[in-house]
Amino acid sequence: MSLPRTEPKAVQASKPPPATFKRLRGLYLLGLAALALPGVLIGMPLGFALQPRWPAFILWLLFGVALFCSLLTLWLSWRQARRTLPGSKLSAAVLVASAPAVPLLMACALWRSGLALLILLPLAMLGFGAGWAMLRSWAAQR
């Protein structure tokens, strides 16, 4: 019978293995692709059919809805990642993929409107960056 090996505290306090961030990143990108790919395939033809000649305030209202949905998704995924259940960070990585997906899907459906692209695509990029930063912080936590 052998005793389990214990590592010194200095080794235990080291950075998490890169596989943790790699796994979270893979799930994040897979979740984003699962939402964005059908959106692009459906939204692009829909964009041909929709020729939005809406006033600018309607597009800004859509921006507000997309911003609210993105912030809500970021908050819900942050809350999910704080749980101590096994796999909570993995499910949060899939959930946080919705933050950039919402404005991206709206932009795909309204791509013929220059203002819609101008306000929704940067919001999608900000959501992607925020999600990526959250993944890094989750991978660093024990």
KEDO-826291 format. One record per residue (C-alpha): x, y, z. Coordinates in Angstrom, 3 decimals, padded with zeros to 6 digits, always signed. Example, Ala and Ser with C-alpha at 12.3 -4.5 7.8 and 13.67 -1.06 7.14 Angstrom:
<recs>
xx=+012.300; yy=-004.500; zz=+007.800
xx=+013.670; yy=-001.060; zz=+007.140
</recs>
This chain:
<recs>
xx=+000.000; yy=+000.000; zz=+000.000
xx=+001.464; yy=+003.316; zz=-001.008
xx=+000.663; yy=+006.692; zz=+000.379
xx=-000.558; yy=+009.404; zz=-001.992
xx=+002.096; yy=+011.880; zz=-002.978
xx=+001.575; yy=+015.407; zz=-001.829
xx=+003.133; yy=+018.212; zz=-003.750
xx=+004.683; yy=+021.259; zz=-002.129
xx=+002.406; yy=+024.272; zz=-001.712
xx=+004.387; yy=+026.257; zz=-004.255
xx=+003.481; yy=+023.759; zz=-006.965
xx=-000.173; yy=+023.614; zz=-005.878
xx=-000.519; yy=+027.410; zz=-006.126
xx=+000.826; yy=+027.536; zz=-009.688
xx=-001.210; yy=+028.586; zz=-012.694
xx=-003.973; yy=+026.280; zz=-013.925
xx=-003.057; yy=+023.993; zz=-016.774
xx=-003.494; yy=+025.517; zz=-020.236
xx=-005.912; yy=+022.700; zz=-020.992
xx=-008.522; yy=+024.424; zz=-018.798
xx=-008.549; yy=+027.564; zz=-020.918
xx=-008.308; yy=+025.442; zz=-024.057
xx=-011.429; yy=+023.484; zz=-023.078
xx=-013.375; yy=+026.635; zz=-022.146
xx=-012.272; yy=+028.360; zz=-025.347
xx=-013.338; yy=+025.380; zz=-027.448
xx=-016.786; yy=+025.299; zz=-025.885
xx=-017.143; yy=+029.064; zz=-026.247
xx=-016.272; yy=+028.997; zz=-029.938
xx=-018.465; yy=+025.942; zz=-030.530
xx=-021.416; yy=+027.635; zz=-028.826
xx=-020.871; yy=+030.811; zz=-030.835
xx=-020.641; yy=+028.848; zz=-034.088
xx=-023.810; yy=+026.918; zz=-033.227
xx=-025.662; yy=+030.217; zz=-032.868
xx=-023.990; yy=+032.311; zz=-035.544
xx=-023.722; yy=+029.863; zz=-038.441
xx=-027.481; yy=+029.286; zz=-038.806
xx=-028.000; yy=+032.991; zz=-038.220
xx=-025.692; yy=+033.879; zz=-041.069
xx=-027.201; yy=+031.225; zz=-043.350
xx=-030.735; yy=+032.410; zz=-042.585
xx=-030.021; yy=+036.091; zz=-042.028
xx=-028.172; yy=+036.752; zz=-045.251
xx=-031.035; yy=+035.618; zz=-047.529
xx=-033.478; yy=+037.321; zz=-045.175
xx=-031.422; yy=+040.478; zz=-045.582
xx=-032.120; yy=+040.369; zz=-049.302
xx=-035.842; yy=+040.180; zz=-048.608
xx=-035.793; yy=+042.880; zz=-045.924
xx=-034.949; yy=+046.282; zz=-047.180
xx=-035.151; yy=+048.202; zz=-043.943
xx=-036.139; yy=+051.766; zz=-044.544
xx=-036.834; yy=+052.291; zz=-040.903
xx=-036.116; yy=+055.521; zz=-039.111
xx=-032.846; yy=+055.621; zz=-037.224
xx=-034.551; yy=+055.489; zz=-033.830
xx=-035.877; yy=+051.978; zz=-034.631
xx=-032.327; yy=+050.797; zz=-035.305
xx=-031.147; yy=+052.413; zz=-032.086
xx=-033.985; yy=+050.657; zz=-030.281
xx=-032.758; yy=+047.353; zz=-031.736
xx=-029.272; yy=+048.282; zz=-030.549
xx=-030.658; yy=+048.786; zz=-027.051
xx=-032.374; yy=+045.393; zz=-027.145
xx=-029.163; yy=+043.734; zz=-028.350
xx=-027.141; yy=+045.505; zz=-025.659
xx=-029.597; yy=+044.440; zz=-022.959
xx=-029.559; yy=+040.815; zz=-024.161
xx=-025.748; yy=+040.779; zz=-024.310
xx=-025.360; yy=+042.247; zz=-020.816
xx=-027.955; yy=+039.855; zz=-019.428
xx=-026.139; yy=+036.902; zz=-020.977
xx=-022.795; yy=+038.063; zz=-019.601
xx=-024.290; yy=+038.433; zz=-016.135
xx=-026.039; yy=+035.036; zz=-016.222
xx=-022.891; yy=+033.276; zz=-017.399
xx=-020.799; yy=+035.028; zz=-014.747
xx=-023.276; yy=+033.852; zz=-012.125
xx=-023.208; yy=+030.312; zz=-013.556
xx=-019.408; yy=+030.211; zz=-013.447
xx=-019.384; yy=+031.153; zz=-009.745
xx=-021.284; yy=+028.011; zz=-008.813
xx=-019.271; yy=+025.234; zz=-007.227
xx=-020.986; yy=+022.397; zz=-009.090
xx=-018.826; yy=+020.325; zz=-011.432
xx=-019.092; yy=+021.540; zz=-014.999
xx=-020.552; yy=+024.927; zz=-014.101
xx=-017.685; yy=+026.771; zz=-015.799
xx=-018.088; yy=+024.621; zz=-018.894
xx=-021.795; yy=+025.374; zz=-019.157
xx=-021.066; yy=+029.057; zz=-018.507
xx=-018.621; yy=+029.018; zz=-021.442
xx=-021.400; yy=+027.818; zz=-023.731
xx=-023.846; yy=+030.341; zz=-022.284
xx=-021.510; yy=+033.325; zz=-022.676
xx=-021.355; yy=+032.641; zz=-026.425
xx=-024.814; yy=+034.194; zz=-026.673
xx=-023.450; yy=+037.634; zz=-025.772
xx=-021.869; yy=+038.328; zz=-029.178
xx=-024.377; yy=+036.158; zz=-031.016
xx=-027.427; yy=+038.342; zz=-030.355
xx=-026.118; yy=+041.528; zz=-032.061
xx=-024.447; yy=+039.414; zz=-034.750
xx=-027.735; yy=+037.734; zz=-035.632
xx=-029.502; yy=+041.094; zz=-035.746
xx=-026.762; yy=+042.484; zz=-037.971
xx=-027.091; yy=+039.502; zz=-040.327
xx=-030.809; yy=+040.074; zz=-040.725
xx=-030.347; yy=+043.830; zz=-041.251
xx=-027.111; yy=+043.816; zz=-043.225
xx=-028.520; yy=+046.021; zz=-045.961
xx=-028.843; yy=+048.879; zz=-043.515
xx=-025.493; yy=+050.574; zz=-043.074
xx=-026.427; yy=+052.067; zz=-039.709
xx=-027.472; yy=+048.649; zz=-038.381
xx=-024.092; yy=+047.195; zz=-039.315
xx=-022.296; yy=+050.204; zz=-037.909
xx=-023.900; yy=+049.896; zz=-034.481
xx=-024.480; yy=+046.134; zz=-034.163
xx=-021.188; yy=+044.654; zz=-035.387
xx=-019.009; yy=+046.611; zz=-032.919
xx=-021.379; yy=+045.512; zz=-030.161
xx=-020.891; yy=+041.900; zz=-031.273
xx=-017.112; yy=+042.366; zz=-031.183
xx=-017.308; yy=+043.890; zz=-027.699
xx=-019.432; yy=+040.965; zz=-026.543
xx=-016.897; yy=+038.544; zz=-028.000
xx=-014.034; yy=+040.312; zz=-026.219
xx=-015.908; yy=+040.401; zz=-022.918
xx=-016.692; yy=+036.700; zz=-023.181
xx=-013.072; yy=+035.907; zz=-024.005
xx=-011.866; yy=+037.881; zz=-020.984
xx=-014.351; yy=+036.073; zz=-018.760
xx=-013.045; yy=+032.720; zz=-020.001
xx=-009.502; yy=+033.694; zz=-019.077
xx=-010.557; yy=+034.706; zz=-015.578
xx=-012.537; yy=+031.479; zz=-015.101
xx=-009.564; yy=+029.387; zz=-016.220
xx=-007.362; yy=+031.175; zz=-013.685
xx=-009.729; yy=+030.388; zz=-010.798
xx=-009.475; yy=+027.144; zz=-008.893
</recs>
